[in-house]
Amino acid sequence: MRKFKFTDILIGFVFTLLFISIGVIAAVNFRFIYYYDISHLKIAETSGIDRQVIIENYDTLIDYNSPFFKGDLKFPTLAASASGLQHFKEVKNIFVSFYYVGFASLIAVIIIILYKMRKKDRSYLLVSSITVLVLPAVTALGCAINFDAAFVIFHKIFFRNNYWLFDPVTDPVITILPDTFFLHELIVIIAFVVIGSVVLFLLSRKKGRRSYFTNRHY
């Protein structure tokens, strides 16, 4: 049995940052999820806004959240309050930070993998696989118990004001962004993390089988 190493958990944490960053970036840019939800969640009917108008304003919001977009957020047809625009600015800062975290963790993962390959050590894979699952498991459990409460807690953690509490009259964009859509986005993020964990687990098992046949004597 291999000796447990605390550094393997730290490596797992780096993988967690990478997989979460990839998941967030994917969820934000997978516009087809929202396009599907427009029909699935009947957003046009509940908001009273035409589907094409919804798409135009949503696309503007997603374009704004790109790290390559420079300038202020200006919805094509929907009104927006100063506090609402400030909230979206704060949201963009969070999204952009995931690009930086993703890039930094990717470089770190590449260095770790190359170093471990030189040492012929893959013992970190299984521990990392388990470590990666901890955060999404806790998040999924919390959301399963009470998604609305988890949604509020998330905002209280990441935002130091109440600008996220939109008034539909001054910020009608909130009427086209139902909570269920954000749940779907969260599922995408968790899915990427779980897939990453499974990949690490399969790689650890592959090494284990090779070791078995390599070390077996006849």
PyMOL commands that place a pseudoatom at each C-alpha (Angstrom):
pseudoatom trace, name=CA, resn=MET, resi=1, chain=A, elem=C, hetatm=0, pos=[0.000, 0.000, 0.000]
pseudoatom trace, name=CA, resn=ARG, resi=2, chain=A, elem=C, hetatm=0, pos=[1.290, 3.434, -0.943]
pseudoatom trace, name=CA, resn=LYS, resi=3, chain=A, elem=C, hetatm=0, pos=[1.865, 5.926, 1.839]
pseudoatom trace, name=CA, resn=PHE, resi=4, chain=A, elem=C, hetatm=0, pos=[-0.653, 8.741, 1.911]
pseudoatom trace, name=CA, resn=LYS, resi=5, chain=A, elem=C, hetatm=0, pos=[0.826, 12.113, 1.003]
pseudoatom trace, name=CA, resn=PHE, resi=6, chain=A, elem=C, hetatm=0, pos=[-0.698, 15.449, 1.970]
pseudoatom trace, name=CA, resn=THR, resi=7, chain=A, elem=C, hetatm=0, pos=[0.729, 16.973, -1.197]
pseudoatom trace, name=CA, resn=ASP, resi=8, chain=A, elem=C, hetatm=0, pos=[-1.621, 14.764, -3.201]
pseudoatom trace, name=CA, resn=ILE, resi=9, chain=A, elem=C, hetatm=0, pos=[-4.561, 16.649, -1.672]
pseudoatom trace, name=CA, resn=LEU, resi=10, chain=A, elem=C, hetatm=0, pos=[-2.939, 19.941, -2.638]
pseudoatom trace, name=CA, resn=ILE, resi=11, chain=A, elem=C, hetatm=0, pos=[-2.520, 18.624, -6.169]
pseudoatom trace, name=CA, resn=GLY, resi=12, chain=A, elem=C, hetatm=0, pos=[-6.173, 17.608, -6.098]
pseudoatom trace, name=CA, resn=PHE, resi=13, chain=A, elem=C, hetatm=0, pos=[-7.064, 21.158, -5.114]
pseudoatom trace, name=CA, resn=VAL, resi=14, chain=A, elem=C, hetatm=0, pos=[-5.194, 22.468, -8.164]
pseudoatom trace, name=CA, resn=PHE, resi=15, chain=A, elem=C, hetatm=0, pos=[-7.126, 20.052, -10.382]
pseudoatom trace, name=CA, resn=THR, resi=16, chain=A, elem=C, hetatm=0, pos=[-10.338, 21.226, -8.701]
pseudoatom trace, name=CA, resn=LEU, resi=17, chain=A, elem=C, hetatm=0, pos=[-9.587, 24.841, -9.589]
pseudoatom trace, name=CA, resn=LEU, resi=18, chain=A, elem=C, hetatm=0, pos=[-8.871, 23.820, -13.176]
pseudoatom trace, name=CA, resn=PHE, resi=19, chain=A, elem=C, hetatm=0, pos=[-12.035, 21.755, -13.626]
pseudoatom trace, name=CA, resn=ILE, resi=20, chain=A, elem=C, hetatm=0, pos=[-14.259, 24.364, -11.961]
pseudoatom trace, name=CA, resn=SER, resi=21, chain=A, elem=C, hetatm=0, pos=[-12.770, 27.122, -14.131]
pseudoatom trace, name=CA, resn=ILE, resi=22, chain=A, elem=C, hetatm=0, pos=[-13.315, 25.064, -17.274]
pseudoatom trace, name=CA, resn=GLY, resi=23, chain=A, elem=C, hetatm=0, pos=[-16.872, 24.324, -16.147]
pseudoatom trace, name=CA, resn=VAL, resi=24, chain=A, elem=C, hetatm=0, pos=[-17.683, 27.978, -15.464]
pseudoatom trace, name=CA, resn=ILE, resi=25, chain=A, elem=C, hetatm=0, pos=[-16.202, 29.150, -18.761]
pseudoatom trace, name=CA, resn=ALA, resi=26, chain=A, elem=C, hetatm=0, pos=[-18.098, 26.436, -20.621]
pseudoatom trace, name=CA, resn=ALA, resi=27, chain=A, elem=C, hetatm=0, pos=[-21.391, 27.143, -18.845]
pseudoatom trace, name=CA, resn=VAL, resi=28, chain=A, elem=C, hetatm=0, pos=[-21.197, 30.860, -19.602]
pseudoatom trace, name=CA, resn=ASN, resi=29, chain=A, elem=C, hetatm=0, pos=[-20.382, 30.299, -23.260]
pseudoatom trace, name=CA, resn=PHE, resi=30, chain=A, elem=C, hetatm=0, pos=[-22.753, 27.393, -23.936]
pseudoatom trace, name=CA, resn=ARG, resi=31, chain=A, elem=C, hetatm=0, pos=[-25.472, 29.726, -25.151]
pseudoatom trace, name=CA, resn=PHE, resi=32, chain=A, elem=C, hetatm=0, pos=[-27.541, 26.868, -26.512]
pseudoatom trace, name=CA, resn=ILE, resi=33, chain=A, elem=C, hetatm=0, pos=[-28.484, 25.996, -22.913]
pseudoatom trace, name=CA, resn=TYR, resi=34, chain=A, elem=C, hetatm=0, pos=[-30.221, 29.329, -22.511]
pseudoatom trace, name=CA, resn=TYR, resi=35, chain=A, elem=C, hetatm=0, pos=[-31.750, 29.156, -25.968]
pseudoatom trace, name=CA, resn=TYR, resi=36, chain=A, elem=C, hetatm=0, pos=[-33.256, 25.805, -24.997]
pseudoatom trace, name=CA, resn=ASP, resi=37, chain=A, elem=C, hetatm=0, pos=[-34.459, 27.191, -21.676]
pseudoatom trace, name=CA, resn=ILE, resi=38, chain=A, elem=C, hetatm=0, pos=[-36.302, 30.020, -23.404]
pseudoatom trace, name=CA, resn=SER, resi=39, chain=A, elem=C, hetatm=0, pos=[-38.743, 27.404, -24.667]
pseudoatom trace, name=CA, resn=HIS, resi=40, chain=A, elem=C, hetatm=0, pos=[-38.363, 24.860, -21.862]
pseudoatom trace, name=CA, resn=LEU, resi=41, chain=A, elem=C, hetatm=0, pos=[-38.955, 27.409, -19.080]
pseudoatom trace, name=CA, resn=LYS, resi=42, chain=A, elem=C, hetatm=0, pos=[-41.404, 29.474, -21.158]
pseudoatom trace, name=CA, resn=ILE, resi=43, chain=A, elem=C, hetatm=0, pos=[-39.343, 32.613, -20.561]
pseudoatom trace, name=CA, resn=ALA, resi=44, chain=A, elem=C, hetatm=0, pos=[-41.003, 34.581, -23.360]
pseudoatom trace, name=CA, resn=GLU, resi=45, chain=A, elem=C, hetatm=0, pos=[-44.448, 33.839, -21.958]
pseudoatom trace, name=CA, resn=THR, resi=46, chain=A, elem=C, hetatm=0, pos=[-43.600, 34.631, -18.324]
pseudoatom trace, name=CA, resn=SER, resi=47, chain=A, elem=C, hetatm=0, pos=[-41.625, 37.785, -19.126]
pseudoatom trace, name=CA, resn=GLY, resi=48, chain=A, elem=C, hetatm=0, pos=[-43.887, 39.094, -21.857]
pseudoatom trace, name=CA, resn=ILE, resi=49, chain=A, elem=C, hetatm=0, pos=[-40.834, 39.733, -24.037]
pseudoatom trace, name=CA, resn=ASP, resi=50, chain=A, elem=C, hetatm=0, pos=[-40.457, 38.419, -27.576]
pseudoatom trace, name=CA, resn=ARG, resi=51, chain=A, elem=C, hetatm=0, pos=[-38.033, 35.494, -28.006]
pseudoatom trace, name=CA, resn=GLN, resi=52, chain=A, elem=C, hetatm=0, pos=[-35.802, 37.334, -30.489]
pseudoatom trace, name=CA, resn=VAL, resi=53, chain=A, elem=C, hetatm=0, pos=[-35.563, 40.342, -28.175]
pseudoatom trace, name=CA, resn=ILE, resi=54, chain=A, elem=C, hetatm=0, pos=[-34.657, 38.026, -25.295]
pseudoatom trace, name=CA, resn=ILE, resi=55, chain=A, elem=C, hetatm=0, pos=[-31.877, 36.435, -27.341]
pseudoatom trace, name=CA, resn=GLU, resi=56, chain=A, elem=C, hetatm=0, pos=[-30.458, 39.797, -28.431]
pseudoatom trace, name=CA, resn=ASN, resi=57, chain=A, elem=C, hetatm=0, pos=[-30.255, 41.076, -24.861]
pseudoatom trace, name=CA, resn=TYR, resi=58, chain=A, elem=C, hetatm=0, pos=[-28.904, 37.787, -23.503]
pseudoatom trace, name=CA, resn=ASP, resi=59, chain=A, elem=C, hetatm=0, pos=[-26.207, 37.671, -26.177]
pseudoatom trace, name=CA, resn=THR, resi=60, chain=A, elem=C, hetatm=0, pos=[-25.226, 41.230, -25.291]
pseudoatom trace, name=CA, resn=LEU, resi=61, chain=A, elem=C, hetatm=0, pos=[-24.847, 40.206, -21.642]
pseudoatom trace, name=CA, resn=ILE, resi=62, chain=A, elem=C, hetatm=0, pos=[-22.705, 37.170, -22.527]
pseudoatom trace, name=CA, resn=ASP, resi=63, chain=A, elem=C, hetatm=0, pos=[-20.542, 39.205, -24.906]
pseudoatom trace, name=CA, resn=TYR, resi=64, chain=A, elem=C, hetatm=0, pos=[-20.017, 41.723, -22.102]
pseudoatom trace, name=CA, resn=ASN, resi=65, chain=A, elem=C, hetatm=0, pos=[-18.796, 38.986, -19.747]
pseudoatom trace, name=CA, resn=SER, resi=66, chain=A, elem=C, hetatm=0, pos=[-15.988, 38.055, -22.118]
pseudoatom trace, name=CA, resn=PRO, resi=67, chain=A, elem=C, hetatm=0, pos=[-12.522, 39.088, -20.915]
pseudoatom trace, name=CA, resn=PHE, resi=68, chain=A, elem=C, hetatm=0, pos=[-11.924, 40.439, -24.420]
pseudoatom trace, name=CA, resn=PHE, resi=69, chain=A, elem=C, hetatm=0, pos=[-14.887, 42.842, -24.311]
pseudoatom trace, name=CA, resn=LYS, resi=70, chain=A, elem=C, hetatm=0, pos=[-13.990, 46.438, -23.546]
pseudoatom trace, name=CA, resn=GLY, resi=71, chain=A, elem=C, hetatm=0, pos=[-16.579, 49.024, -22.627]
pseudoatom trace, name=CA, resn=ASP, resi=72, chain=A, elem=C, hetatm=0, pos=[-19.797, 49.312, -20.664]
pseudoatom trace, name=CA, resn=LEU, resi=73, chain=A, elem=C, hetatm=0, pos=[-22.814, 47.060, -20.714]
pseudoatom trace, name=CA, resn=LYS, resi=74, chain=A, elem=C, hetatm=0, pos=[-25.633, 48.448, -22.856]
pseudoatom trace, name=CA, resn=PHE, resi=75, chain=A, elem=C, hetatm=0, pos=[-28.672, 46.285, -23.435]
pseudoatom trace, name=CA, resn=PRO, resi=76, chain=A, elem=C, hetatm=0, pos=[-30.161, 46.760, -26.926]
pseudoatom trace, name=CA, resn=THR, resi=77, chain=A, elem=C, hetatm=0, pos=[-33.766, 47.189, -25.779]
pseudoatom trace, name=CA, resn=LEU, resi=78, chain=A, elem=C, hetatm=0, pos=[-34.035, 46.575, -22.018]
pseudoatom trace, name=CA, resn=ALA, resi=79, chain=A, elem=C, hetatm=0, pos=[-33.737, 49.309, -19.425]
pseudoatom trace, name=CA, resn=ALA, resi=80, chain=A, elem=C, hetatm=0, pos=[-31.141, 48.952, -16.669]
pseudoatom trace, name=CA, resn=SER, resi=81, chain=A, elem=C, hetatm=0, pos=[-30.574, 50.780, -13.381]
pseudoatom trace, name=CA, resn=ALA, resi=82, chain=A, elem=C, hetatm=0, pos=[-27.195, 51.987, -12.144]
pseudoatom trace, name=CA, resn=SER, resi=83, chain=A, elem=C, hetatm=0, pos=[-27.207, 49.358, -9.384]
pseudoatom trace, name=CA, resn=GLY, resi=84, chain=A, elem=C, hetatm=0, pos=[-28.115, 46.652, -11.886]
pseudoatom trace, name=CA, resn=LEU, resi=85, chain=A, elem=C, hetatm=0, pos=[-25.271, 47.601, -14.192]
pseudoatom trace, name=CA, resn=GLN, resi=86, chain=A, elem=C, hetatm=0, pos=[-22.906, 47.701, -11.214]
pseudoatom trace, name=CA, resn=HIS, resi=87, chain=A, elem=C, hetatm=0, pos=[-23.930, 44.162, -10.286]
pseudoatom trace, name=CA, resn=PHE, resi=88, chain=A, elem=C, hetatm=0, pos=[-23.254, 42.904, -13.804]
pseudoatom trace, name=CA, resn=LYS, resi=89, chain=A, elem=C, hetatm=0, pos=[-19.863, 44.608, -13.662]
pseudoatom trace, name=CA, resn=GLU, resi=90, chain=A, elem=C, hetatm=0, pos=[-19.088, 42.685, -10.477]
pseudoatom trace, name=CA, resn=VAL, resi=91, chain=A, elem=C, hetatm=0, pos=[-20.319, 39.475, -12.099]
pseudoatom trace, name=CA, resn=LYS, resi=92, chain=A, elem=C, hetatm=0, pos=[-18.020, 40.081, -15.051]
pseudoatom trace, name=CA, resn=ASN, resi=93, chain=A, elem=C, hetatm=0, pos=[-15.059, 40.512, -12.702]
pseudoatom trace, name=CA, resn=ILE, resi=94, chain=A, elem=C, hetatm=0, pos=[-15.818, 37.111, -11.209]
pseudoatom trace, name=CA, resn=PHE, resi=95, chain=A, elem=C, hetatm=0, pos=[-16.112, 35.461, -14.621]
pseudoatom trace, name=CA, resn=VAL, resi=96, chain=A, elem=C, hetatm=0, pos=[-12.885, 37.051, -15.847]
pseudoatom trace, name=CA, resn=SER, resi=97, chain=A, elem=C, hetatm=0, pos=[-11.103, 35.828, -12.707]
pseudoatom trace, name=CA, resn=PHE, resi=98, chain=A, elem=C, hetatm=0, pos=[-12.025, 32.269, -13.688]
pseudoatom trace, name=CA, resn=TYR, resi=99, chain=A, elem=C, hetatm=0, pos=[-10.144, 32.737, -16.956]
pseudoatom trace, name=CA, resn=TYR, resi=100, chain=A, elem=C, hetatm=0, pos=[-7.041, 33.748, -15.009]
pseudoatom trace, name=CA, resn=VAL, resi=101, chain=A, elem=C, hetatm=0, pos=[-7.477, 30.968, -12.441]
pseudoatom trace, name=CA, resn=GLY, resi=102, chain=A, elem=C, hetatm=0, pos=[-8.070, 28.464, -15.230]
pseudoatom trace, name=CA, resn=PHE, resi=103, chain=A, elem=C, hetatm=0, pos=[-4.932, 29.523, -17.076]
pseudoatom trace, name=CA, resn=ALA, resi=104, chain=A, elem=C, hetatm=0, pos=[-2.786, 29.519, -13.927]
pseudoatom trace, name=CA, resn=SER, resi=105, chain=A, elem=C, hetatm=0, pos=[-4.096, 26.138, -12.757]
pseudoatom trace, name=CA, resn=LEU, resi=106, chain=A, elem=C, hetatm=0, pos=[-3.596, 24.670, -16.249]
pseudoatom trace, name=CA, resn=ILE, resi=107, chain=A, elem=C, hetatm=0, pos=[0.070, 25.708, -16.191]
pseudoatom trace, name=CA, resn=ALA, resi=108, chain=A, elem=C, hetatm=0, pos=[0.393, 24.281, -12.674]
pseudoatom trace, name=CA, resn=VAL, resi=109, chain=A, elem=C, hetatm=0, pos=[-1.235, 20.988, -13.719]
pseudoatom trace, name=CA, resn=ILE, resi=110, chain=A, elem=C, hetatm=0, pos=[1.079, 20.649, -16.725]
pseudoatom trace, name=CA, resn=ILE, resi=111, chain=A, elem=C, hetatm=0, pos=[4.119, 21.221, -14.496]
pseudoatom trace, name=CA, resn=ILE, resi=112, chain=A, elem=C, hetatm=0, pos=[2.819, 18.705, -11.932]
pseudoatom trace, name=CA, resn=ILE, resi=113, chain=A, elem=C, hetatm=0, pos=[2.147, 16.054, -14.566]
pseudoatom trace, name=CA, resn=LEU, resi=114, chain=A, elem=C, hetatm=0, pos=[5.572, 16.484, -16.176]
pseudoatom trace, name=CA, resn=TYR, resi=115, chain=A, elem=C, hetatm=0, pos=[7.287, 16.366, -12.767]
pseudoatom trace, name=CA, resn=LYS, resi=116, chain=A, elem=C, hetatm=0, pos=[5.367, 13.254, -11.719]
pseudoatom trace, name=CA, resn=MET, resi=117, chain=A, elem=C, hetatm=0, pos=[6.110, 11.574, -15.034]
pseudoatom trace, name=CA, resn=ARG, resi=118, chain=A, elem=C, hetatm=0, pos=[9.822, 12.129, -14.476]
pseudoatom trace, name=CA, resn=LYS, resi=119, chain=A, elem=C, hetatm=0, pos=[9.467, 10.624, -11.022]
pseudoatom trace, name=CA, resn=LYS, resi=120, chain=A, elem=C, hetatm=0, pos=[7.322, 7.807, -12.437]
pseudoatom trace, name=CA, resn=ASP, resi=121, chain=A, elem=C, hetatm=0, pos=[4.793, 8.578, -9.746]
pseudoatom trace, name=CA, resn=ARG, resi=122, chain=A, elem=C, hetatm=0, pos=[1.074, 8.422, -10.407]
pseudoatom trace, name=CA, resn=SER, resi=123, chain=A, elem=C, hetatm=0, pos=[-0.026, 7.860, -6.840]
pseudoatom trace, name=CA, resn=TYR, resi=124, chain=A, elem=C, hetatm=0, pos=[-1.525, 11.363, -6.763]
pseudoatom trace, name=CA, resn=LEU, resi=125, chain=A, elem=C, hetatm=0, pos=[-4.175, 10.506, -9.334]
pseudoatom trace, name=CA, resn=LEU, resi=126, chain=A, elem=C, hetatm=0, pos=[-6.550, 8.588, -7.048]
pseudoatom trace, name=CA, resn=VAL, resi=127, chain=A, elem=C, hetatm=0, pos=[-6.265, 11.064, -4.168]
pseudoatom trace, name=CA, resn=SER, resi=128, chain=A, elem=C, hetatm=0, pos=[-6.753, 13.953, -6.580]
pseudoatom trace, name=CA, resn=SER, resi=129, chain=A, elem=C, hetatm=0, pos=[-9.786, 12.234, -8.061]
pseudoatom trace, name=CA, resn=ILE, resi=130, chain=A, elem=C, hetatm=0, pos=[-11.402, 11.990, -4.633]
pseudoatom trace, name=CA, resn=THR, resi=131, chain=A, elem=C, hetatm=0, pos=[-10.387, 15.519, -3.630]
pseudoatom trace, name=CA, resn=VAL, resi=132, chain=A, elem=C, hetatm=0, pos=[-11.907, 16.961, -6.800]
pseudoatom trace, name=CA, resn=LEU, resi=133, chain=A, elem=C, hetatm=0, pos=[-15.293, 15.472, -5.899]
pseudoatom trace, name=CA, resn=VAL, resi=134, chain=A, elem=C, hetatm=0, pos=[-15.563, 17.039, -2.446]
pseudoatom trace, name=CA, resn=LEU, resi=135, chain=A, elem=C, hetatm=0, pos=[-16.644, 20.556, -3.428]
pseudoatom trace, name=CA, resn=PRO, resi=136, chain=A, elem=C, hetatm=0, pos=[-19.204, 19.582, -6.106]
pseudoatom trace, name=CA, resn=ALA, resi=137, chain=A, elem=C, hetatm=0, pos=[-20.616, 16.930, -3.778]
pseudoatom trace, name=CA, resn=VAL, resi=138, chain=A, elem=C, hetatm=0, pos=[-21.163, 19.473, -1.013]
pseudoatom trace, name=CA, resn=THR, resi=139, chain=A, elem=C, hetatm=0, pos=[-22.567, 21.994, -3.499]
pseudoatom trace, name=CA, resn=ALA, resi=140, chain=A, elem=C, hetatm=0, pos=[-24.900, 19.455, -5.087]
pseudoatom trace, name=CA, resn=LEU, resi=141, chain=A, elem=C, hetatm=0, pos=[-26.132, 18.331, -1.667]
pseudoatom trace, name=CA, resn=GLY, resi=142, chain=A, elem=C, hetatm=0, pos=[-26.838, 21.901, -0.587]
pseudoatom trace, name=CA, resn=CYS, resi=143, chain=A, elem=C, hetatm=0, pos=[-28.706, 22.667, -3.805]
pseudoatom trace, name=CA, resn=ALA, resi=144, chain=A, elem=C, hetatm=0, pos=[-30.681, 19.438, -3.594]
pseudoatom trace, name=CA, resn=ILE, resi=145, chain=A, elem=C, hetatm=0, pos=[-31.801, 20.315, -0.083]
pseudoatom trace, name=CA, resn=ASN, resi=146, chain=A, elem=C, hetatm=0, pos=[-32.737, 23.925, -0.864]
pseudoatom trace, name=CA, resn=PHE, resi=147, chain=A, elem=C, hetatm=0, pos=[-31.569, 25.550, -4.091]
pseudoatom trace, name=CA, resn=ASP, resi=148, chain=A, elem=C, hetatm=0, pos=[-33.135, 28.934, -3.291]
pseudoatom trace, name=CA, resn=ALA, resi=149, chain=A, elem=C, hetatm=0, pos=[-31.265, 29.125, 0.020]
pseudoatom trace, name=CA, resn=ALA, resi=150, chain=A, elem=C, hetatm=0, pos=[-28.025, 28.019, -1.650]
pseudoatom trace, name=CA, resn=PHE, resi=151, chain=A, elem=C, hetatm=0, pos=[-28.543, 30.669, -4.335]
pseudoatom trace, name=CA, resn=VAL, resi=152, chain=A, elem=C, hetatm=0, pos=[-28.900, 33.389, -1.687]
pseudoatom trace, name=CA, resn=ILE, resi=153, chain=A, elem=C, hetatm=0, pos=[-25.876, 32.145, 0.271]
pseudoatom trace, name=CA, resn=PHE, resi=154, chain=A, elem=C, hetatm=0, pos=[-23.783, 32.194, -2.910]
pseudoatom trace, name=CA, resn=HIS, resi=155, chain=A, elem=C, hetatm=0, pos=[-24.645, 35.845, -3.534]
pseudoatom trace, name=CA, resn=LYS, resi=156, chain=A, elem=C, hetatm=0, pos=[-23.986, 36.854, 0.069]
pseudoatom trace, name=CA, resn=ILE, resi=157, chain=A, elem=C, hetatm=0, pos=[-20.544, 35.235, -0.128]
pseudoatom trace, name=CA, resn=PHE, resi=158, chain=A, elem=C, hetatm=0, pos=[-19.445, 36.758, -3.421]
pseudoatom trace, name=CA, resn=PHE, resi=159, chain=A, elem=C, hetatm=0, pos=[-21.151, 40.142, -3.269]
pseudoatom trace, name=CA, resn=ARG, resi=160, chain=A, elem=C, hetatm=0, pos=[-20.839, 42.824, -0.598]
pseudoatom trace, name=CA, resn=ASN, resi=161, chain=A, elem=C, hetatm=0, pos=[-24.084, 44.616, -1.498]
pseudoatom trace, name=CA, resn=ASN, resi=162, chain=A, elem=C, hetatm=0, pos=[-27.697, 43.892, -2.398]
pseudoatom trace, name=CA, resn=TYR, resi=163, chain=A, elem=C, hetatm=0, pos=[-27.482, 45.000, -6.015]
pseudoatom trace, name=CA, resn=TRP, resi=164, chain=A, elem=C, hetatm=0, pos=[-28.275, 41.433, -7.056]
pseudoatom trace, name=CA, resn=LEU, resi=165, chain=A, elem=C, hetatm=0, pos=[-31.818, 41.923, -5.725]
pseudoatom trace, name=CA, resn=PHE, resi=166, chain=A, elem=C, hetatm=0, pos=[-33.272, 43.267, -8.967]
pseudoatom trace, name=CA, resn=ASP, resi=167, chain=A, elem=C, hetatm=0, pos=[-36.479, 45.215, -9.325]
pseudoatom trace, name=CA, resn=PRO, resi=168, chain=A, elem=C, hetatm=0, pos=[-38.261, 43.981, -12.480]
pseudoatom trace, name=CA, resn=VAL, resi=169, chain=A, elem=C, hetatm=0, pos=[-39.546, 47.510, -13.091]
pseudoatom trace, name=CA, resn=THR, resi=170, chain=A, elem=C, hetatm=0, pos=[-36.109, 49.154, -13.279]
pseudoatom trace, name=CA, resn=ASP, resi=171, chain=A, elem=C, hetatm=0, pos=[-34.199, 46.026, -14.408]
pseudoatom trace, name=CA, resn=PRO, resi=172, chain=A, elem=C, hetatm=0, pos=[-36.515, 43.918, -16.585]
pseudoatom trace, name=CA, resn=VAL, resi=173, chain=A, elem=C, hetatm=0, pos=[-33.554, 41.690, -17.506]
pseudoatom trace, name=CA, resn=ILE, resi=174, chain=A, elem=C, hetatm=0, pos=[-34.254, 39.745, -14.316]
pseudoatom trace, name=CA, resn=THR, resi=175, chain=A, elem=C, hetatm=0, pos=[-37.515, 38.538, -15.839]
pseudoatom trace, name=CA, resn=ILE, resi=176, chain=A, elem=C, hetatm=0, pos=[-35.586, 36.667, -18.533]
pseudoatom trace, name=CA, resn=LEU, resi=177, chain=A, elem=C, hetatm=0, pos=[-33.088, 35.098, -16.114]
pseudoatom trace, name=CA, resn=PRO, resi=178, chain=A, elem=C, hetatm=0, pos=[-35.073, 32.600, -14.016]
pseudoatom trace, name=CA, resn=ASP, resi=179, chain=A, elem=C, hetatm=0, pos=[-33.444, 30.754, -11.111]
pseudoatom trace, name=CA, resn=THR, resi=180, chain=A, elem=C, hetatm=0, pos=[-33.920, 27.409, -12.872]
pseudoatom trace, name=CA, resn=PHE, resi=181, chain=A, elem=C, hetatm=0, pos=[-31.637, 28.545, -15.667]
pseudoatom trace, name=CA, resn=PHE, resi=182, chain=A, elem=C, hetatm=0, pos=[-28.870, 29.176, -13.121]
pseudoatom trace, name=CA, resn=LEU, resi=183, chain=A, elem=C, hetatm=0, pos=[-29.503, 25.690, -11.734]
pseudoatom trace, name=CA, resn=HIS, resi=184, chain=A, elem=C, hetatm=0, pos=[-28.913, 24.290, -15.216]
pseudoatom trace, name=CA, resn=GLU, resi=185, chain=A, elem=C, hetatm=0, pos=[-25.672, 26.288, -15.450]
pseudoatom trace, name=CA, resn=LEU, resi=186, chain=A, elem=C, hetatm=0, pos=[-24.575, 24.886, -12.085]
pseudoatom trace, name=CA, resn=ILE, resi=187, chain=A, elem=C, hetatm=0, pos=[-25.284, 21.350, -13.303]
pseudoatom trace, name=CA, resn=VAL, resi=188, chain=A, elem=C, hetatm=0, pos=[-22.990, 21.967, -16.286]
pseudoatom trace, name=CA, resn=ILE, resi=189, chain=A, elem=C, hetatm=0, pos=[-20.190, 23.151, -13.977]
pseudoatom trace, name=CA, resn=ILE, resi=190, chain=A, elem=C, hetatm=0, pos=[-20.590, 20.180, -11.649]
pseudoatom trace, name=CA, resn=ALA, resi=191, chain=A, elem=C, hetatm=0, pos=[-20.655, 17.846, -14.662]
pseudoatom trace, name=CA, resn=PHE, resi=192, chain=A, elem=C, hetatm=0, pos=[-17.265, 19.116, -15.843]
pseudoatom trace, name=CA, resn=VAL, resi=193, chain=A, elem=C, hetatm=0, pos=[-15.798, 18.646, -12.361]
pseudoatom trace, name=CA, resn=VAL, resi=194, chain=A, elem=C, hetatm=0, pos=[-17.200, 15.111, -12.089]
pseudoatom trace, name=CA, resn=ILE, resi=195, chain=A, elem=C, hetatm=0, pos=[-15.906, 14.219, -15.555]
pseudoatom trace, name=CA, resn=GLY, resi=196, chain=A, elem=C, hetatm=0, pos=[-12.475, 15.505, -14.551]
pseudoatom trace, name=CA, resn=SER, resi=197, chain=A, elem=C, hetatm=0, pos=[-12.590, 13.373, -11.402]
pseudoatom trace, name=CA, resn=VAL, resi=198, chain=A, elem=C, hetatm=0, pos=[-13.588, 10.301, -13.392]
pseudoatom trace, name=CA, resn=VAL, resi=199, chain=A, elem=C, hetatm=0, pos=[-10.727, 10.858, -15.838]
pseudoatom trace, name=CA, resn=LEU, resi=200, chain=A, elem=C, hetatm=0, pos=[-8.235, 11.045, -12.955]
pseudoatom trace, name=CA, resn=PHE, resi=201, chain=A, elem=C, hetatm=0, pos=[-9.738, 7.902, -11.416]
pseudoatom trace, name=CA, resn=LEU, resi=202, chain=A, elem=C, hetatm=0, pos=[-9.548, 5.946, -14.677]
pseudoatom trace, name=CA, resn=LEU, resi=203, chain=A, elem=C, hetatm=0, pos=[-5.937, 7.003, -15.155]
pseudoatom trace, name=CA, resn=SER, resi=204, chain=A, elem=C, hetatm=0, pos=[-5.120, 5.820, -11.634]
pseudoatom trace, name=CA, resn=ARG, resi=205, chain=A, elem=C, hetatm=0, pos=[-6.798, 2.472, -12.302]
pseudoatom trace, name=CA, resn=LYS, resi=206, chain=A, elem=C, hetatm=0, pos=[-4.971, 2.109, -15.602]
pseudoatom trace, name=CA, resn=LYS, resi=207, chain=A, elem=C, hetatm=0, pos=[-1.667, 2.523, -13.825]
pseudoatom trace, name=CA, resn=GLY, resi=208, chain=A, elem=C, hetatm=0, pos=[-2.751, 0.035, -11.207]
pseudoatom trace, name=CA, resn=ARG, resi=209, chain=A, elem=C, hetatm=0, pos=[-3.485, -2.643, -13.797]
pseudoatom trace, name=CA, resn=ARG, resi=210, chain=A, elem=C, hetatm=0, pos=[-0.172, -2.031, -15.539]
pseudoatom trace, name=CA, resn=SER, resi=211, chain=A, elem=C, hetatm=0, pos=[1.661, -2.300, -12.244]
pseudoatom trace, name=CA, resn=TYR, resi=212, chain=A, elem=C, hetatm=0, pos=[-0.086, -5.588, -11.490]
pseudoatom trace, name=CA, resn=PHE, resi=213, chain=A, elem=C, hetatm=0, pos=[0.916, -7.245, -14.726]
pseudoatom trace, name=CA, resn=THR, resi=214, chain=A, elem=C, hetatm=0, pos=[4.388, -5.683, -14.688]
pseudoatom trace, name=CA, resn=ASN, resi=215, chain=A, elem=C, hetatm=0, pos=[5.197, -6.817, -11.168]
pseudoatom trace, name=CA, resn=ARG, resi=216, chain=A, elem=C, hetatm=0, pos=[3.662, -10.287, -11.444]
pseudoatom trace, name=CA, resn=HIS, resi=217, chain=A, elem=C, hetatm=0, pos=[6.201, -13.127, -11.553]
pseudoatom trace, name=CA, resn=TYR, resi=218, chain=A, elem=C, hetatm=0, pos=[5.710, -16.485, -13.229]
for i in range(1, 218): cmd.bond("trace and resi %d" % i, "trace and resi %d" % (i + 1))
show_as sticks, trace
zoom trace
